[in-house]
């Protein structure tokens, strides 16, 4: 994956760089996301473990990430908070789980860092490991329609690309149908720049190549 080196490099500073956004923007969104899930869960792209405080009681959670350095930070947070979670170094486009392993899957800003070639393979893998009646939640940034906020985000884009390997305009929903997923709903959780896709496996068939 192109961002392997990026996240190993930035892991030590990641939480510090993200701190204003975490407390000013993300924490209420995480609470909303995990209020909608239960059972056996996959946190895909677990990062440094910012989702840990919001896991629903009684759920069994597995978190994966490609970056060993990010997982090291996640393990430190796990021990500090006493979070019940299994952590594994794993590539989202080639996961080692059996089919139909999870009742719910959460992806917070993972697809922002996956380039176009990896979007559909990653979605196909999420579909494969999600149970037929399960739910997949995908949180991502988008460019707003309003001229001034759009202009400001475009100014930020080169830094975000350098520091995080992320983009604001991945348009992940365009890959859902080909990956064998059905869009249940699309909603904005923060202004018109952070979007939540609620999807589920399409019962009508497998991914379309």
N, CA and C of each residue as an Amber inpcrd file, in Angstrom:
protein
   627
   0.8490000  -1.1880000   0.0000000   0.0000000   0.0000000   0.0000000
   0.8840000   1.2380000   0.0000000   0.4900000   2.2730000  -0.7390000
   1.3110000   3.4600000  -0.8900000   1.5360000   4.2050000   0.4190000
   0.6240000   4.0820000   1.3740000   0.7040000   4.8750000   2.5960000
   1.3770000   4.1420000   3.7520000   1.9660000   2.9850000   3.4840000
   2.6340000   2.2290000   4.5390000   3.7260000   3.0650000   5.2020000
   4.6190000   3.6450000   4.4040000   5.7070000   4.4540000   4.9470000
   5.1820000   5.7350000   5.5770000   4.1400000   6.3100000   4.9710000
   3.5700000   7.5500000   5.4990000   3.1250000   7.3750000   6.9400000
   2.3840000   6.3140000   7.2230000   1.8410000   6.1370000   8.5690000
   2.8660000   5.6130000   9.5580000   3.8460000   4.8760000   9.1010000
   4.9330000   4.5150000  10.0010000   5.7320000   5.7540000  10.4060000
   5.8460000   6.7000000   9.4810000   6.5840000   7.9310000   9.7590000
   5.8190000   8.8510000  10.7040000   4.5240000   8.9550000  10.5000000
   3.7410000   9.9550000  11.2300000   3.1580000   9.4330000  12.5370000
   3.2410000   8.1270000  12.7830000   2.5510000   7.5200000  13.9340000
   2.8720000   8.2140000  15.2520000   4.1340000   8.5500000  15.4690000
   4.5490000   9.1460000  16.7440000   3.8870000  10.4880000  16.9860000
   3.5770000  11.2060000  15.8980000   2.9920000  12.5420000  16.0090000
   1.5070000  12.5790000  15.6680000   0.9650000  11.4450000  15.2620000
  -0.3890000  11.4280000  14.7110000  -1.4240000  12.0100000  15.6720000
  -1.4350000  11.5380000  16.9020000  -2.4440000  12.0020000  17.8580000
  -2.2920000  13.4910000  18.1560000  -1.0640000  13.9640000  18.1980000
  -0.8300000  15.3820000  18.4510000  -1.3280000  16.2330000  17.2930000
  -1.0210000  15.8230000  16.0780000  -1.4620000  16.5750000  14.9060000
  -2.9820000  16.5870000  14.7940000  -3.5920000  15.5060000  15.2020000
  -5.0440000  15.3560000  15.0590000  -5.8240000  15.9020000  16.2550000
  -5.1280000  16.3240000  17.2890000  -5.7800000  16.6790000  18.5470000
  -6.8860000  17.7260000  18.4050000  -6.6680000  18.8410000  17.7000000
  -7.7510000  19.8290000  17.5870000  -8.9890000  19.2840000  16.9040000
  -8.7890000  18.4440000  15.9010000  -9.9220000  17.8690000  15.1780000
 -10.6060000  16.7880000  16.0150000  -9.8130000  16.0360000  16.7630000
 -10.3760000  14.9610000  17.5840000 -11.3720000  15.5160000  18.5940000
 -10.9850000  16.5810000  19.2870000 -11.8580000  17.1150000  20.3360000
 -12.8510000  18.1410000  19.8140000 -12.5490000  18.7660000  18.6870000
 -13.4710000  19.7520000  18.1540000 -14.4580000  19.2060000  17.1500000
 -14.1950000  17.9530000  16.6920000 -14.9960000  17.4520000  15.5710000
 -15.3090000  15.9680000  15.6510000 -14.3140000  15.1230000  15.9030000
 -14.4750000  13.6960000  15.6930000 -15.1640000  12.9390000  16.8270000
 -14.9060000  13.3100000  18.0630000 -15.4060000  12.4950000  19.1800000
 -16.9310000  12.3430000  19.1870000 -17.6930000  13.3990000  18.9530000
 -19.1540000  13.2010000  18.8810000 -19.5700000  12.2760000  17.7420000
 -18.8050000  12.2940000  16.6470000 -19.1350000  11.4340000  15.5070000
 -18.8740000   9.9630000  15.8530000 -17.7890000   9.7040000  16.5460000
 -17.4740000   8.3280000  16.9360000 -18.5790000   7.7600000  17.8270000
 -19.0800000   8.5960000  18.7190000 -20.1580000   8.1540000  19.6210000
 -21.4000000   7.7610000  18.8120000 -21.7350000   8.5570000  17.8060000
 -22.8900000   8.2580000  16.9510000 -22.6810000   6.9440000  16.2030000
 -21.4970000   6.7570000  15.6410000 -21.2250000   5.5650000  14.8410000
 -21.4080000   4.2850000  15.6470000 -20.7970000   4.2290000  16.8170000
 -20.8310000   2.9880000  17.5750000 -22.1420000   2.7650000  18.3040000
 -22.9780000   3.7870000  18.3630000 -24.3280000   3.5700000  18.9010000
 -25.1780000   2.7690000  17.9160000 -24.7160000   2.6260000  16.6920000
 -25.4790000   1.9340000  15.6560000 -25.0040000   0.5060000  15.4140000
 -23.9940000   0.0590000  16.1660000 -23.4200000  -1.2590000  15.9410000
 -23.4390000  -2.0850000  17.2240000 -23.4410000  -3.3900000  17.0560000
 -23.3530000  -4.2970000  18.1980000 -22.8750000  -5.6530000  17.7000000
 -22.5220000  -6.5140000  18.6460000 -22.0940000  -7.8590000  18.2840000
 -20.6020000  -7.9490000  18.0300000 -20.2330000  -8.7690000  17.0650000
 -18.8330000  -8.9690000  16.6960000 -18.4560000  -7.9230000  15.6480000
 -17.4910000  -7.0520000  15.9810000 -17.2070000  -5.8840000  15.1590000
 -15.7680000  -5.8830000  14.6530000 -15.5880000  -5.2850000  13.4780000
 -14.2610000  -5.0430000  12.9050000 -14.0470000  -3.5450000  12.7940000
 -12.9660000  -3.0590000  13.4000000 -12.5350000  -1.6690000  13.2330000
 -11.4380000  -1.6880000  12.1820000 -11.8080000  -1.3960000  10.9490000
 -10.8930000  -1.4890000   9.8100000 -10.1230000  -0.1840000   9.6540000
  -8.8060000  -0.2610000   9.8310000  -7.9930000   0.9370000   9.8610000
  -8.0350000   1.5440000  11.2460000  -7.6930000   0.7420000  12.2400000
  -7.8690000   1.1320000  13.6430000  -6.9400000   2.2660000  14.0610000
  -5.8400000   2.4530000  13.3260000  -4.9290000   3.5500000  13.6220000
  -4.3490000   3.4620000  15.0170000  -4.3630000   4.5860000  15.7390000
  -3.8160000   4.6210000  17.1000000  -4.8680000   4.2830000  18.1580000
  -6.0670000   3.9260000  17.7150000  -7.0990000   3.4960000  18.6590000
  -8.0110000   4.5910000  19.1670000  -8.2190000   5.6310000  18.3840000
  -9.0860000   6.7200000  18.8140000 -10.5330000   6.2770000  19.0240000
 -10.9290000   5.1780000  18.3870000 -12.3050000   4.6990000  18.5650000
 -12.5210000   3.9390000  19.8760000 -11.4560000   3.5640000  20.5570000
 -11.5610000   2.6480000  21.7000000 -12.6080000   3.0590000  22.7430000
 -12.6570000   4.3280000  23.1620000 -13.6050000   4.6860000  24.2300000
 -15.0720000   4.5490000  23.8440000 -15.3510000   4.3350000  22.5680000
 -16.7270000   4.3840000  22.0970000 -17.2820000   3.0170000  21.6920000
 -16.5060000   1.9720000  21.8600000 -17.0070000   0.6440000  21.5210000
 -18.2030000   0.2950000  22.3970000 -19.2470000  -0.2850000  21.8220000
 -20.4470000  -0.6210000  22.6140000 -20.1820000  -1.7320000  23.6110000
 -20.7910000  -1.6200000  24.7520000 -20.6580000  -2.6420000  25.7940000
 -21.1320000  -3.9950000  25.2630000 -20.3860000  -5.0280000  25.6090000
 -20.7830000  -6.3720000  25.2340000 -20.3500000  -6.8050000  23.8520000
 -19.7260000  -5.9070000  23.0870000 -19.2750000  -6.2610000  21.7480000
 -17.8720000  -6.8570000  21.7930000 -17.5920000  -7.7140000  20.8430000
 -16.2480000  -8.2630000  20.6780000 -15.6380000  -7.5970000  19.4490000
 -14.5550000  -6.8500000  19.6660000 -14.0050000  -6.0060000  18.6020000
 -12.6200000  -6.4940000  18.1900000 -12.3900000  -6.4920000  16.8790000
 -11.0690000  -6.7340000  16.3030000 -10.6710000  -5.4880000  15.5280000
  -9.4490000  -5.0390000  15.7090000  -8.9590000  -3.8740000  14.9830000
  -7.7650000  -4.2500000  14.1340000  -7.7560000  -3.7880000  12.8860000
  -6.6280000  -4.0690000  12.0030000  -6.0400000  -2.7680000  11.4600000
  -4.7590000  -2.8190000  11.1740000  -4.0930000  -1.6970000  10.5250000
  -2.8660000  -2.2360000   9.8050000  -2.4910000  -1.5590000   8.7320000
  -1.3290000  -1.9790000   7.9500000  -0.0220000  -1.5260000   8.5820000
  -0.0710000  -0.4680000   9.3970000   1.1380000   0.1510000   9.9250000
   1.5140000  -0.4050000  11.2970000   2.6810000  -1.0370000  11.4240000
   3.1320000  -1.5130000  12.7430000   3.2950000  -0.3670000  13.7450000
   3.7280000   0.7920000  13.2610000   3.9390000   1.9250000  14.1690000
   2.6190000   2.4460000  14.7210000   1.5810000   2.4830000  13.9030000
   0.2690000   2.9090000  14.3800000  -0.2900000   1.8810000  15.3690000
  -0.1030000   0.6010000  15.0810000  -0.5730000  -0.4470000  15.9790000
   0.1570000  -0.4070000  17.3190000   1.4180000  -0.0350000  17.3020000
   2.1540000   0.1070000  18.5550000   1.4850000   1.1430000  19.4490000
   1.0650000   2.2680000  18.8400000   0.3610000   3.2960000  19.6070000
  -0.9990000   2.7810000  20.0770000  -1.6590000   2.0060000  19.2270000
  -2.9630000   1.4450000  19.6030000  -2.8260000   0.4920000  20.7870000
  -1.7610000  -0.2970000  20.8080000  -1.5620000  -1.2240000  21.9300000
  -1.3060000  -0.4780000  23.2330000  -0.5850000   0.6300000  23.1460000
  -0.3670000   1.4540000  24.3320000  -1.7020000   2.0010000  24.8530000
  -2.5480000   2.4500000  23.9180000  -3.8590000   2.9740000  24.3250000
  -4.7410000   1.8590000  24.8760000  -4.6540000   0.6850000  24.2910000
  -5.4310000  -0.4620000  24.7800000  -5.1120000  -0.7480000  26.2460000
  -3.8210000  -0.7850000  26.5710000  -3.4230000  -1.0740000  27.9460000
  -3.7870000   0.0710000  28.8790000  -3.6780000   1.2870000  28.4040000
  -3.9980000   2.4500000  29.2390000  -5.4860000   2.4900000  29.5820000
  -6.3370000   2.2010000  28.5880000  -7.7810000   2.2870000  28.7840000
  -8.4020000   0.9730000  29.2480000  -7.6590000  -0.1180000  29.1100000
  -8.2210000  -1.4210000  29.4430000  -9.2460000  -1.8890000  28.4290000
  -9.0930000  -1.4650000  27.1800000 -10.0540000  -1.8080000  26.1280000
  -9.9350000  -3.2780000  25.7340000 -11.0740000  -3.9440000  25.6300000
 -11.1000000  -5.3270000  25.1540000 -11.1340000  -5.3130000  23.6330000
 -10.0000000  -5.5910000  23.0180000  -9.9110000  -5.6040000  21.5580000
  -8.7480000  -6.4760000  21.1330000  -8.9230000  -7.2050000  20.0370000
  -7.8410000  -7.9520000  19.4150000  -7.2640000  -7.0950000  18.2950000
  -5.9580000  -6.8770000  18.3130000  -5.3070000  -6.0370000  17.3180000
  -4.4270000  -6.8890000  16.4160000  -4.4450000  -6.5840000  15.1090000
  -3.6590000  -7.3690000  14.1680000  -3.1530000  -6.4830000  13.0410000
  -1.9280000  -6.7520000  12.6290000  -1.3690000  -6.0740000  11.4500000
  -1.8990000  -6.7830000  10.2130000  -2.6570000  -6.0550000   9.4010000
  -3.3330000  -6.6970000   8.2780000  -3.6890000  -5.6540000   7.2160000
  -3.6470000  -6.0880000   5.9820000  -4.0040000  -5.2560000   4.8440000
  -5.4950000  -5.4080000   4.5530000  -6.2230000  -4.3020000   4.5130000
  -7.6720000  -4.3590000   4.3320000  -8.0720000  -4.9510000   2.9880000
  -7.1790000  -4.9170000   2.0100000  -7.5360000  -5.4820000   0.7080000
  -7.2290000  -6.9780000   0.6150000  -6.6510000  -7.5390000   1.6970000
  -6.3880000  -8.9770000   1.7310000  -6.4100000  -9.4330000   3.1850000
  -7.6050000  -9.4970000   3.7470000  -7.7360000  -9.8380000   5.1600000
  -7.7060000 -11.3490000   5.3790000  -7.3070000 -11.7400000   6.5650000
  -7.1180000 -13.1510000   6.8910000  -8.3160000 -13.7650000   7.6170000
  -9.4270000 -13.0530000   7.6670000 -10.6070000 -13.5510000   8.3510000
 -11.4350000 -14.4450000   7.4340000 -12.1860000 -15.3370000   8.0440000
 -13.1120000 -16.1790000   7.2850000 -14.2870000 -15.3460000   6.7700000
 -14.9640000 -15.8450000   5.7600000 -16.1790000 -15.1960000   5.2680000
 -17.1910000 -15.0440000   6.3990000 -17.9730000 -13.9740000   6.3320000
 -19.0990000 -13.7650000   7.2640000 -18.6560000 -13.7630000   8.7300000
 -17.5610000 -13.0920000   9.0260000 -17.0020000 -13.1140000  10.3840000
 -17.5990000 -12.0680000  11.3180000 -18.1460000 -10.9660000  10.7690000
 -18.4980000  -9.8300000  11.6150000 -19.9480000  -9.3820000  11.4280000
 -20.5560000  -9.0050000  12.5540000 -21.9030000  -8.4220000  12.5190000
 -21.8750000  -6.9830000  12.0280000 -20.7820000  -6.2820000  12.3080000
 -20.6690000  -4.8920000  11.9050000 -19.2270000  -4.5220000  11.6390000
 -19.0410000  -3.5880000  10.7120000 -17.7040000  -3.1130000  10.3590000
 -17.7320000  -1.5960000  10.3550000 -16.7070000  -1.0020000  10.9630000
 -16.5910000   0.4550000  10.9790000 -15.2780000   0.8480000  10.3080000
 -15.3490000   1.8700000   9.4850000 -14.1620000   2.4040000   8.8300000
 -14.1940000   3.9190000   8.9890000 -13.3320000   4.4520000   9.8650000
 -13.3080000   5.8960000  10.0860000 -12.1250000   6.5000000   9.3380000
 -12.4270000   7.1170000   8.2230000 -11.4640000   7.8320000   7.3820000
 -10.4380000   6.9250000   6.6990000 -10.6540000   5.6180000   6.7200000
  -9.7440000   4.7110000   6.0190000  -9.7920000   4.9310000   4.5120000
 -11.0020000   5.0680000   3.9630000 -11.1110000   5.1560000   2.5110000
 -10.5950000   6.4790000   1.9600000 -10.4050000   7.4540000   2.8270000
  -9.7730000   8.7090000   2.4000000  -8.3240000   8.4890000   1.9870000
  -7.6840000   7.4430000   2.5280000  -6.2690000   7.2070000   2.2380000
  -6.0520000   6.0810000   1.2330000  -7.1250000   5.4670000   0.7700000
  -6.9950000   4.4270000  -0.2460000  -7.1540000   5.0400000  -1.6300000
  -6.1870000   4.7940000  -2.5000000  -6.2880000   5.3700000  -3.8390000
  -7.3380000   4.6270000  -4.6630000  -7.5850000   5.1050000  -5.8610000
  -8.6810000   4.5810000  -6.6870000  -8.5490000   3.0810000  -6.9410000
  -7.3230000   2.6120000  -7.1300000  -7.1170000   1.1980000  -7.4400000
  -7.4400000   0.2800000  -6.2590000  -7.4240000   0.8290000  -5.0490000
  -7.6460000   0.0040000  -3.8630000  -9.0540000   0.1250000  -3.2910000
  -9.8350000   1.0560000  -3.7930000 -11.1720000   1.2660000  -3.2270000
 -12.0590000   0.0270000  -3.3970000 -12.2180000  -0.4470000  -4.6190000
 -13.1050000  -1.5970000  -4.8320000 -12.5780000  -2.8720000  -4.1650000
 -11.2760000  -3.2020000  -4.2790000 -10.7980000  -4.4060000  -3.5790000
 -11.0350000  -4.3550000  -2.0710000 -10.8620000  -3.1830000  -1.4690000
 -11.0930000  -3.0540000  -0.0340000 -12.5670000  -3.2600000   0.2950000
 -13.4450000  -2.6820000  -0.5090000 -14.8890000  -2.8510000  -0.2860000
 -15.3090000  -4.3080000  -0.4790000 -14.7170000  -4.9840000  -1.4550000
 -15.0320000  -6.3980000  -1.6710000 -14.6430000  -7.2380000  -0.4580000
 -13.5080000  -6.8880000   0.1560000 -13.0770000  -7.6170000   1.3430000
 -13.9980000  -7.3380000   2.5360000 -14.4290000  -6.0870000   2.6740000
 -15.3760000  -5.7820000   3.7460000 -16.6670000  -6.5680000   3.5430000
 -17.1140000  -6.6420000   2.3130000 -18.3350000  -7.4090000   2.0260000
 -18.1390000  -8.8840000   2.3730000 -16.9780000  -9.4160000   2.0210000
 -16.7180000 -10.8470000   2.2470000 -16.7610000 -11.2060000   3.7280000
 -16.1810000 -10.3510000   4.5730000 -16.0930000 -10.6980000   5.9940000
 -17.3060000 -10.2290000   6.7910000 -18.2090000  -9.4910000   6.1630000
 -19.4300000  -9.0380000   6.8310000 -20.5390000 -10.0750000   6.6490000
 -21.2470000 -10.3710000   7.7020000 -22.3590000 -11.3120000   7.6030000
 -23.4590000 -10.7480000   6.7140000 -24.2420000 -11.5990000   6.0790000
 -25.2470000 -11.1370000   5.1140000 -26.2260000 -10.1100000   5.6780000
 -26.5230000 -10.1960000   6.9750000 -27.4380000  -9.2370000   7.5870000
 -26.6910000  -8.1630000   8.3780000 -25.3780000  -8.0480000   8.1400000
 -24.5530000  -7.1020000   8.8770000 -24.5920000  -5.6980000   8.2930000
 -23.9090000  -4.7890000   8.9870000 -23.8710000  -3.3800000   8.6030000
 -22.4240000  -2.9140000   8.5060000 -22.1470000  -2.1270000   7.4800000
 -20.8310000  -1.5190000   7.3010000 -20.9990000  -0.0080000   7.3090000
 -20.2510000   0.6640000   8.1750000 -20.2880000   2.1260000   8.2690000
 -18.9590000   2.6970000   7.7880000 -19.0300000   3.5980000   6.8320000
 -17.8330000   4.2020000   6.2420000 -17.9100000   5.7090000   6.4260000
 -16.9840000   6.2460000   7.1940000 -16.9320000   7.6860000   7.4490000
 -15.7890000   8.2740000   6.6270000 -16.0710000   9.3390000   5.8750000
 -15.0270000   9.9370000   5.0540000 -15.2920000  11.4130000   4.8180000
 -14.2300000  12.1030000   4.4330000 -14.3240000  13.5160000   4.0720000
 -14.7780000  13.6640000   2.6280000 -15.4290000  14.7880000   2.3560000
 -15.7500000  15.1830000   0.9890000 -15.5030000  16.6830000   0.8530000
 -15.3380000  17.1190000  -0.3550000 -15.2270000  18.5550000  -0.6090000
 -16.6120000  19.1810000  -0.5560000 -16.7950000  20.2530000   0.2100000
 -18.1150000  20.8780000   0.3100000 -18.4870000  21.6210000  -0.9640000
 -19.7610000  21.8820000  -1.1230000 -20.2390000  22.6230000  -2.2840000
 -20.0650000  24.1290000  -2.1080000 -20.1250000  24.6140000  -0.8690000
 -20.0130000  26.0540000  -0.6220000 -18.6370000  26.5580000  -1.0450000
 -18.5830000  27.6530000  -1.7970000 -17.3160000  28.1100000  -2.3920000
 -16.1930000  28.3670000  -1.3950000 -16.4780000  29.0720000  -0.3010000
 -15.4050000  29.4190000   0.6290000 -14.8500000  28.1980000   1.3560000
 -15.6980000  27.3520000   1.9870000 -15.1440000  26.1440000   2.6150000
 -14.4220000  25.2370000   1.6170000 -14.9380000  25.1620000   0.4100000
 -14.2910000  24.3420000  -0.6210000 -12.9010000  24.8810000  -0.9470000
 -12.7980000  26.1970000  -1.0570000 -11.5190000  26.8440000  -1.3360000
 -10.5250000  26.5650000  -0.2040000 -10.9870000  26.6840000   1.0450000
 -10.1160000  26.4650000   2.1940000  -9.6300000  25.0140000   2.2370000
 -10.5130000  24.0830000   1.9780000 -10.1130000  22.6730000   2.0070000
  -9.1430000  22.3420000   0.8860000  -9.2970000  22.9950000  -0.2460000
  -8.3440000  22.7830000  -1.3410000  -6.9680000  23.3450000  -0.9860000
  -6.9500000  24.4130000  -0.1970000  -5.6750000  24.9360000   0.2780000
  -4.9960000  23.9410000   1.2230000  -5.8090000  23.2600000   2.0310000
  -5.2880000  22.2750000   2.9670000  -4.8690000  20.9710000   2.2770000
  -5.4130000  20.7120000   1.1010000  -5.2570000  19.4020000   0.4600000
  -3.8070000  18.9560000   0.2870000  -2.8730000  19.8190000  -0.1590000
  -1.4870000  19.3470000  -0.3200000  -0.8620000  18.8870000   0.9960000
  -1.1440000  19.5920000   2.0970000  -0.6190000  19.1710000   3.3940000
  -1.2260000  17.8420000   3.8340000  -2.5330000  17.7020000   3.6620000
  -3.2120000  16.4630000   4.0400000  -2.6760000  15.2940000   3.2170000
  -2.4110000  15.5480000   1.9580000  -1.8730000  14.5070000   1.0850000
  -0.4640000  14.1100000   1.5340000   0.3590000  15.0940000   1.8790000
   1.7290000  14.8130000   2.3100000   1.7680000  14.1160000   3.6630000
   1.0340000  14.6500000   4.6270000   1.1120000  14.1570000   6.0000000
   0.3820000  12.8340000   6.1850000  -0.7930000  12.6930000   5.5640000
  -1.6500000  11.5280000   5.8110000  -1.8530000  10.6330000   4.5910000
  -1.4110000  11.0870000   3.4200000  -1.6920000  10.3270000   2.2060000
  -3.1630000  10.2930000   1.8750000  -3.9040000  11.3060000   2.3500000
  -5.3670000  11.3110000   2.2200000  -5.8390000  12.3310000   1.1950000
  -7.0560000  12.1020000   0.7100000  -7.7200000  13.0210000  -0.2130000
  -9.1300000  13.2980000   0.2950000  -9.6560000  14.4470000  -0.0990000
 -11.0060000  14.8260000   0.3150000 -12.0860000  14.3840000  -0.6630000
 -11.7050000  13.8040000  -1.7870000 -12.6920000  13.5420000  -2.8380000
 -12.5940000  12.1240000  -3.3900000 -12.5890000  11.1500000  -2.5050000
 -12.4920000   9.7570000  -2.9610000 -13.7970000   9.2400000  -3.5650000
 -14.9490000   9.7730000  -3.1420000 -16.2490000   9.3560000  -3.6800000
 -16.4140000   7.8300000  -3.6130000 -16.2280000   7.2940000  -2.4210000
 -16.2220000   5.8470000  -2.2340000 -17.5190000   5.1790000  -2.6920000
 -18.6410000   5.8940000  -2.6090000 -19.9120000   5.2570000  -2.9770000
 -19.9720000   4.8180000  -4.4370000 -19.1160000   5.3910000  -5.2910000
 -19.1530000   5.0050000  -6.7020000 -18.6660000   3.5660000  -6.9220000
 -17.9820000   2.9990000  -5.9350000 -17.4490000   1.6430000  -6.0660000
 -18.3260000   0.5830000  -5.3970000 -19.3720000   0.9950000  -4.7100000
 -20.1500000   0.0650000  -3.8980000 -20.8160000  -1.0290000  -4.7210000
 -21.5220000  -0.6470000  -5.7680000 -22.2710000  -1.6290000  -6.5410000
 -21.3630000  -2.6940000  -7.1340000 -20.2260000  -2.2580000  -7.6960000
 -19.2970000  -3.2150000  -8.2910000 -18.6920000  -4.1380000  -7.2410000
 -18.6370000  -3.6760000  -5.9950000 -18.0790000  -4.4920000  -4.9130000
 -19.1180000  -5.4070000  -4.2860000 -20.3530000  -5.3510000  -4.7630000
 -21.3950000  -6.2080000  -4.2220000 -22.0180000  -5.6780000  -2.9520000
 -22.0270000  -4.3600000  -2.8260000 -22.5970000  -3.7150000  -1.6440000
 -23.7580000  -2.8120000  -2.0380000 -24.6790000  -2.6850000  -1.1220000
 -25.8650000  -1.8520000  -1.3330000 -25.8050000  -0.6370000  -0.4090000
 -26.0180000   0.5430000  -0.9630000 -26.0400000   1.7600000  -0.1640000
 -27.3970000   1.8810000   0.5220000 -27.3780000   1.8610000   1.8460000
 -28.6070000   2.0010000   2.6280000 -28.9230000   3.4700000   2.8520000
 -27.9110000   4.2460000   3.2210000 -28.1240000   5.6730000   3.4310000
 -26.8060000   6.4230000   3.3150000 -26.9140000   7.7040000   3.0140000
 -25.7730000   8.6180000   2.9500000 -26.1770000   9.8870000   3.6760000
 -25.4050000  10.2620000   4.6820000 -25.7610000  11.4320000   5.4810000
 -24.5070000  12.1820000   5.9060000 -24.6720000  13.4740000   6.1270000
 -23.5670000  14.2760000   6.6330000 -23.6670000  14.3520000   8.1540000
 -22.5410000  14.0780000   8.8090000 -22.4940000  14.1310000  10.2660000
 -21.8060000  15.3910000  10.7730000 -21.0350000  16.0400000   9.9230000
 -20.4090000  17.3140000  10.2900000 -20.4640000  18.2490000   9.0870000
 -21.3210000  19.2820000   9.2260000 -21.5360000  20.2390000   8.1340000
 -21.7490000  19.4530000   6.8420000 -21.1120000  19.8840000   5.7590000
 -21.2340000  19.1140000   4.5190000 -19.8580000  18.6270000   4.0730000
 -19.0180000  18.2800000   5.0850000 -17.6680000  17.8390000   4.7470000
 -17.3060000  16.4580000   5.3080000 -18.0760000  15.9410000   6.2690000
 -17.8300000  14.5790000   6.7530000 -19.0910000  13.7630000   6.5440000
 -18.9510000  12.7380000   5.7440000 -20.0910000  11.9610000   5.2560000
 -20.0400000  10.5410000   5.8060000 -21.2130000  10.0170000   6.1480000
 -21.3280000   8.6310000   6.5950000 -22.1050000   7.8290000   5.5620000
 -21.4880000   6.7660000   5.0950000 -22.1530000   5.8090000   4.2200000
 -22.5320000   4.5880000   5.0510000 -23.8010000   4.2490000   5.0520000
 -24.2620000   3.0130000   5.6830000 -24.5580000   2.0290000   4.5690000
 -23.8510000   0.9080000   4.5570000 -23.9880000  -0.0520000   3.4630000
 -24.1630000  -1.4550000   4.0330000 -24.5870000  -2.3620000   3.1800000
 -24.7480000  -3.7570000   3.5770000 -24.4760000  -4.6360000   2.3580000
 -24.1620000  -5.9060000   2.5960000 -23.9600000  -6.8110000   1.4610000
 -25.2000000  -6.8890000   0.5950000 -24.9990000  -6.8440000  -0.6910000
 -26.0990000  -6.9410000  -1.6460000 -26.5060000  -8.4020000  -1.7850000
 -27.7050000  -8.7090000  -1.3720000 -28.1600000 -10.1080000  -1.3820000
 -28.3630000 -10.6370000  -2.7860000 -28.3630000  -9.7780000  -3.7960000
 -28.6700000 -10.2120000  -5.1480000 -27.4900000 -10.8780000  -5.8630000
 -26.2980000 -10.7170000  -5.2990000 -25.1580000 -11.3520000  -5.9890000
 -23.8290000 -10.9520000  -5.4010000 -22.7740000 -11.5110000  -5.9770000
 -21.4160000 -11.2740000  -5.5280000 -20.8420000 -10.0510000  -6.2530000
 -19.6270000  -9.6130000  -5.8800000 -19.0070000  -8.4670000  -6.5520000
 -18.9770000  -8.6420000  -8.0570000 -19.1040000  -7.5260000  -8.7490000
 -19.1150000  -7.5480000 -10.2160000 -17.7650000  -7.0660000 -10.7350000
 -17.1230000  -7.8700000 -11.5380000 -15.8110000  -7.5060000 -12.0820000
 -15.9480000  -6.7810000 -13.4150000
